[in-house]
Amino acid sequence: MQNPFETGHIKNYILLYASVVVIMVLFFIASTLFHDVEQIEKKKFDNNNTNFQKNYLKEVEDANNKHKFLLLDKNISLLNKNN
């Protein structure tokens, strides 16, 4: 294998590197020129949370009052007959 520094091929490598850098810069410039940024409206949220808090507290109370396991009516009647 030949040493590129001794044979004078180093100019070719530098030109290749420079051309790749120039192409990358051109693509970057083209992408920034043709990229249109749309103005996005700022969303405004309602600061009145009283309705949400009331509904949430009702849901929490309902969840606490429900039983974890529900029995069918058939099973309850069978349990009562056996006792």
C-alpha positions in Angstrom: 0.0 0.0 0.0 1.3 3.4 -0.9 1.6 6.2 1.5 -0.8 9.0 0.4 1.5 11.7 2.0 4.4 10.7 -0.2 2.6 10.1 -3.5 0.7 13.4 -3.5 -2.8 12.0 -3.1 -3.3 14.1 0.0 -4.7 16.9 -2.2 -7.4 14.5 -3.4 -8.4 13.6 0.2 -8.5 17.2 1.3 -10.6 18.2 -1.8 -13.0 15.3 -1.0 -13.3 16.4 2.6 -13.9 20.0 1.6 -16.5 19.1 -1.0 -18.4 17.0 1.6 -18.3 19.9 4.0 -19.5 22.4 1.4 -22.4 20.1 0.4 -23.4 19.8 4.0 -23.4 23.5 4.5 -25.4 24.0 1.3 -28.0 21.5 2.4 -28.2 23.2 5.8 -28.7 26.6 4.2 -31.4 25.2 1.8 -33.3 23.6 4.7 -33.3 26.8 6.7 -34.5 28.9 3.8 -37.4 26.6 2.8 -38.5 25.7 6.2 -41.6 27.8 7.2 -42.3 28.0 10.9 -46.0 28.3 11.6 -47.1 30.5 14.5 -48.8 28.3 17.1 -51.5 29.8 19.2 -50.7 29.6 22.9 -53.3 27.5 24.7 -54.9 29.0 27.7 -56.2 26.7 30.4 -59.1 27.4 32.8 -57.8 28.3 36.2 -61.1 27.6 37.9 -60.6 24.1 39.2 -63.5 24.0 41.7 -65.7 21.8 39.4 -62.9 19.4 38.8 -62.1 19.1 42.5 -65.7 18.5 43.4 -66.1 15.8 40.7 -62.8 14.2 41.7 -63.8 14.1 45.3 -67.1 12.5 44.4 -65.3 9.8 42.3 -62.9 9.1 45.1 -65.8 8.7 47.6 -67.7 6.5 45.2 -64.6 4.3 44.6 -64.1 3.9 48.4 -67.7 2.9 48.9 -67.7 0.2 46.2 -66.7 -3.3 47.2 -63.6 -4.8 45.6 -65.3 -8.1 44.7 -68.9 -8.3 43.6 -70.9 -11.5 44.2 -73.7 -12.7 42.0 -77.2 -13.0 43.4 -77.1 -16.8 42.7 -74.0 -17.2 44.8 -75.4 -15.2 47.7 -78.6 -17.3 47.7 -76.6 -20.6 47.6 -74.4 -19.4 50.5 -77.6 -18.6 52.5 -79.1 -22.0 51.8 -76.0 -23.9 52.9 -75.9 -22.1 56.3 
